[in-house]
């Protein structure tokens, strides 16, 4: 059976992940919260897993390679395009800590709702806002949102819904 510790050992042995903040984030953010219950036994198998609308959560090694390449540190501000089910945003927010901010967005409404649910289940503190700054759901506002300065995509839409309606402001930390 694959475990978090097996993956961490592999990454260290192969010199894939050197940032201790990433290792700590991976240890503290439960991947199983972001996948379907019938796949829990596969949470730490190093493979992508299906989510919703023919999307997938990337395999753990792929995620860690991408995050390692960012050279992310505490206090950084990160903007992620493509929230998926929120797992990578959760890792990013854990790394940047309360001094930083992670903002993520997606154009698929079901993924925005899944991110909202998953981060709530992971006991993350976050605020979901639309582009005008109106709070759609406020679990715990930790940072003021200024989404207009982050992205201007007036013409972008999918299924008749403006991307502005689906800006997900994630400023959270593990409780």
C-alpha positions in Angstrom: 0.0 0.0 0.0 1.3 3.5 -0.9 1.5 6.0 1.9 2.5 9.6 2.2 5.7 8.6 3.8 6.5 6.2 0.9 6.1 9.1 -1.5 8.2 11.5 0.6 10.9 8.9 0.8 10.9 8.4 -3.0 11.0 12.2 -3.6 13.9 12.6 -1.2 15.8 9.6 -2.6 15.4 10.8 -6.2 16.1 14.4 -5.3 12.7 15.5 -6.6 11.6 17.7 -3.6 14.1 19.7 -1.6 11.8 22.4 -0.1 10.9 21.3 3.4 7.8 23.6 3.3 6.5 21.4 0.5 7.1 18.2 2.4 5.3 19.7 5.5 2.4 20.8 3.3 2.1 17.4 1.7 2.1 15.8 5.2 -0.6 18.1 6.6 -3.0 18.3 3.6 -5.1 15.1 3.3 -5.4 14.3 -0.4 -8.2 11.9 0.3 -10.5 14.9 1.1 -10.1 15.9 -2.6 -11.1 12.6 -4.2 -14.2 10.4 -4.2 -14.7 8.1 -1.2 -14.5 5.0 -3.4 -10.9 6.1 -4.4 -9.6 6.8 -0.8 -7.5 3.6 -1.0 -5.7 5.1 -4.0 -5.1 8.6 -2.4 -1.3 8.0 -2.2 -0.8 5.9 -5.3 1.4 8.0 -7.6 -1.2 8.3 -10.3 -3.8 10.9 -11.4 -7.3 10.1 -10.2 -10.6 11.1 -11.8 -12.6 13.9 -10.3 -15.7 15.6 -12.0 -16.5 16.7 -15.5 -13.8 14.4 -17.0 -11.2 16.2 -15.0 -8.5 14.7 -12.8 -6.4 15.4 -9.8 -2.7 15.2 -10.9 -0.5 12.5 -9.5 1.4 13.6 -6.3 4.9 13.5 -8.0 3.7 15.7 -10.8 2.2 18.2 -8.4 5.4 18.3 -6.3 7.6 18.7 -9.3 5.5 21.7 -10.4 5.5 23.2 -6.9 9.2 22.7 -6.4 9.9 24.5 -9.7 8.0 27.5 -8.4 10.6 28.0 -5.6 7.7 29.1 -3.4 8.3 30.4 0.1 6.4 31.6 3.1 4.9 35.0 2.5 4.7 34.7 -1.3 1.5 35.6 -3.1 0.4 33.0 -5.7 -2.2 33.1 -8.4 -3.2 29.7 -9.8 -5.3 29.2 -13.0 -7.3 26.0 -12.9 -8.4 25.3 -9.4 -9.5 21.8 -10.2 -10.8 20.3 -6.9 -8.6 22.6 -4.8 -5.8 20.2 -3.7 -2.9 22.2 -5.2 -4.3 25.4 -3.9 -4.4 23.8 -0.4 -0.8 22.8 -0.7 0.2 26.3 -2.0 -1.6 28.0 0.8 0.0 25.8 3.4 3.4 26.7 2.0 2.9 30.5 1.8 1.4 30.5 5.3 -0.6 33.3 6.9 1.8 35.9 5.6 1.1 35.0 2.0 -1.9 34.5 -0.2 -3.0 31.9 -2.7 -5.7 32.8 -5.2 -7.1 30.2 -7.5 -9.8 30.2 -10.1 -11.5 27.9 -12.6 -14.1 28.4 -15.3 -16.0 25.2 -14.5 -18.7 26.0 -11.9 -18.8 22.4 -10.6 -15.0 22.6 -9.8 -15.5 25.9 -7.9 -18.2 24.3 -5.9 -16.0 21.2 -5.3 -13.1 23.4 -4.2 -15.4 25.2 -1.8 -16.6 21.9 -0.3 -13.2 20.3 -0.2 -11.5 23.1 1.5 -14.3 23.4 4.0 -14.0 19.6 4.7 -10.2 20.1 5.1 -10.9 22.7 7.8 -9.3 25.4 5.7 -10.2 29.0 6.3 -11.1 30.7 3.1 -13.3 33.3 1.4 -15.1 32.8 -1.8 -15.7 36.0 -3.7 -16.9 37.1 -7.1 -14.8 39.6 -9.1 -16.5 42.6 -7.6 -15.4 41.6 -4.2 -18.8 40.5 -3.0 -18.5 37.7 -0.5 -20.4 34.6 -1.7 -19.2 32.5 1.3 -17.2 33.8 4.2 -15.7 31.1 6.4 -13.0 33.4 7.8 -11.7 36.5 6.0 -8.0 36.6 6.6 -6.8 38.9 3.8 -8.6 41.7 1.9 -9.4 40.7 -1.6 -8.4 42.8 -4.6 -9.2 40.5 -7.4 -9.4 43.3 -10.0 -5.7 43.8 -9.8 -5.0 40.1 -10.2 -6.9 39.4 -13.4 -9.0 41.2 -16.0 -10.9 38.7 -18.2 -14.1 40.5 -19.1 -14.4 38.6 -22.4 -13.8 35.2 -21.0 -16.9 33.1 -20.5 -18.0 29.5 -20.6 -21.5 28.2 -20.7 -22.7 31.8 -20.6 -21.1 32.5 -17.2 -18.5 35.2 -16.8 -15.2 34.1 -15.3 -15.7 37.1 -13.0 -18.5 35.2 -11.3 -16.1 32.4 -10.5 -13.1 34.0 -9.0 -12.2 32.0 -5.9 -10.2 33.9 -3.4 -8.4 31.4 -1.1 -6.6 33.0 1.8 -6.5 30.3 4.3 -4.4 28.3 6.7 -4.8 25.0 8.5 -6.7 25.6 11.8 
